[in-house]
């Protein structure tokens, strides 16, 4: 993403366009995150059902099961974490742009 100075120098129409694109991207990423979490949870339940934790680890408690699932689904877990990071970053950028657009709109109104 571009830095704050170049964002401030952008015309209002470009800021609105970027904001609109980010809102669309945020929606798409949040749907993807929901879907990945659903698939992860289904697969985690399957792993738990088919694994004999007592024989494998000598214990069968929630922490052992969670760690085993996390190790088995490391790649999926990484995808989920990446999506969460991207969503957080996009939220922050949208908030920044929303405030910048508000300020620019007020400034335009004041100059008329």
N, C-alpha and C positions, 0 to 999 in steps of 0.2 A: 504494500500500500504506500501511497505517497505521503510525504510529510505534511505537517500542519500548515506551514507557510504556503506551499503551493495550493493547498486546499482553500485557503482563505482568498487567494488571488483568483480562483476560478469564478466564472460568471454563475449567477444563480441557476440558470437553466442546466448547466453541467452538474451542479451540486444536486439538483432535483433528480436528474437522470441517474447519477451514481447512487443516490439514496434509493430510488426505485429498483435499480438492479440489485442492490444489497438486500432489500426486503424480499425480493423474489428468491435470491440465493439462500437467505436465512430460512425461508419457508421450505425450500427444497432440502436443505441440510437437516432441518429439524425432523422432517418426514423420514429421511434416510436414517437418522439416529434412532428414531422410534422403531423403525423396521429392524435395524441391526440389533437393538436391545431385545426385541421380541424373539428373533432367531437365536440369539445368544442364550436367552433364558430357556427356550425349548431344548436346545442342544445341551445346556447345563443339566437340565432335569433328566435327559436321556443318559448322560454320562453318570450321574449320581445313581440312577436306577440300575445301571449295568456294571457298576464297580463294587468290588468287595473291599471296602476301605480297611476293615479290621485285619484282613489277611495282608493287604498291601502295606499299610502303615502301622498296624498295631493299635490303631485308634479309629473311632468313627464318630467324630463330632463335627460341628458346623465349620470350625476353622480348617480342619483337615479337608473336608469336602470342598470348601471355597477355594483353598489353595490348589487342590488337585484340578478343579474345573478351570481356574485361572491359568494354570500351566498348560492344560490341554487346549485351551482356546486363546492362547497368547496373541495370535495374529488378529483374531476377531476383537479381542480386548483392545489391542492397539488401534484398530480402525475406529472403535467407539471413542477412545480417548482423543484421537485426532479430530473426529467430528465435534466432540465437546469443546475442544480448544478452538476450532474454526468458528463454531457457533458463538462462543464467548467473544472472540475477536470481532466478528461481524456485528454483534450487539453493541460493542463499544464504538465501532466505526459509525453505526447508524445513530447512536446517541450523539456523537460528536457532530455529525452532519446535520441532524435535526436542530441542534442548538445553533450551528453556524447559519443554517437556512433561516432560522427565526431572527437572528441578529441582522442578517443581510436584508430580510424583509422589512424589519423595523427601520433600518437605515434608509432603505429606498422610500418608505412612507414618510420619513422625516424630511427627506430632501425634496419632496414634492410640494 
